[in-house]
C-alpha cells in the first residue's frame, strides 16, 4: 500500500485544521466545545498521516481505521454546528473522505 490511498484523509485534515476558526458556526457553548474537540480529532488525523509507511499494510490499515473513527466522530459536531457554505463544503468533504477511507479499508484491509 502506498501513500496514495490515504491522500484524501490527509488533504481533508489539512483543509479542515483551521475550518472551525474560520467557518460560520452556531455560537453556543456546546458548539464551541464540540468544534474544539472535532478540531483536535482532525489535527490527530493530520499528525498520523506522517506515520504511513509504503508497503506496510498492517500499520497503514490500523492508521486508516483510526482516522476513520476520528473523522466520523468529528463529522457530527461539524454537521450540527456549522452553517451556510462552510457547512456544505466541510461536511461534504468529510463525507467524501469517509467514503474513500471505507473503500480502501474494504478493498485493501479486508474490513
C-alpha positions in Angstrom: 0.0 0.0 0.0 1.5 3.3 -0.9 0.6 6.7 0.5 -1.7 7.4 -2.4 -4.9 5.9 -1.0 -4.6 7.9 2.2 -4.3 11.2 0.4 -8.0 12.2 0.8 -7.8 11.9 4.5 -4.6 13.9 4.7 -5.9 16.6 2.3 -9.1 16.8 4.4 -7.2 17.1 7.6 -5.0 19.9 6.3 -8.0 21.7 4.8 -10.1 21.4 7.9 -7.5 22.1 10.5 -8.5 25.8 10.7 -12.0 25.4 9.4 -13.9 25.8 12.7 -12.0 29.0 13.4 -12.9 30.4 10.0 -16.3 28.9 9.5 -19.8 30.2 10.1 -20.7 28.4 13.3 -23.6 28.4 15.8 -22.3 30.5 18.7 -23.4 28.2 21.5 -21.2 26.9 24.3 -21.9 23.4 23.2 -20.9 24.1 19.6 -17.7 25.9 20.6 -16.8 23.0 22.8 -17.8 20.3 20.3 -16.0 22.0 17.4 -12.8 22.3 19.6 -13.0 18.6 20.1 -13.6 18.0 16.4 -10.6 20.2 15.5 -8.4 18.1 17.9 -9.6 14.9 16.2 -8.8 16.4 12.7 -5.4 17.5 13.9 -4.7 14.0 15.1 -5.6 12.7 11.6 -3.1 15.1 10.1 -0.4 14.0 12.6 -1.0 10.4 11.8 -0.6 11.0 8.1 3.2 11.2 8.7 3.2 7.7 10.1 2.1 5.9 7.0 4.8 3.6 5.6 4.8 2.3 1.9 4.1 -1.4 1.8 3.3 -1.8 5.5 -0.3 -2.9 5.0 -0.9 -3.8 8.7 0.3 -0.5 10.0 -1.4 1.5 7.3 -4.7 -0.3 7.8 -4.6 0.4 11.5 -3.9 4.1 10.9 -6.7 4.3 8.4 -9.1 2.7 10.8 -8.2 5.2 13.5 -8.5 8.1 11.0 -12.0 6.8 10.0 -13.1 6.6 13.7 -11.9 10.1 14.4 -13.3 11.5 11.2 -16.8 10.0 12.0 -16.6 11.5 15.5 -15.6 14.9 14.1 -18.3 14.9 11.4 -21.3 15.1 13.8 -20.4 18.4 15.5 -19.4 19.9 12.2 -22.8 18.9 10.7 -24.7 20.3 13.8 -22.7 23.5 14.4 -21.5 24.8 11.1 -23.8 26.8 8.8 -24.1 28.0 5.3 -21.5 27.4 2.7 -18.9 26.3 5.3 -21.3 23.5 6.4 -21.9 22.3 2.8 -18.2 22.4 1.9 -16.7 20.9 5.0 -19.3 18.2 5.8 -19.4 17.3 2.1 -15.6 16.9 2.0 -15.8 14.8 5.2 -18.5 12.6 3.8 -16.4 12.0 0.6 -13.3 11.3 2.6 -15.1 8.9 5.0 -16.4 7.0 1.9 -12.9 6.9 0.4 -11.4 5.5 3.6 -14.1 2.9 4.0 -13.5 1.8 0.4 -9.7 1.5 1.0 -10.4 -0.4 4.2 -12.7 -2.8 2.4 -10.6 -3.3 -0.6 -7.1 -3.4 0.9 -7.6 -4.2 4.6 -10.5 -6.7 4.5 -12.7 -4.6 6.8 
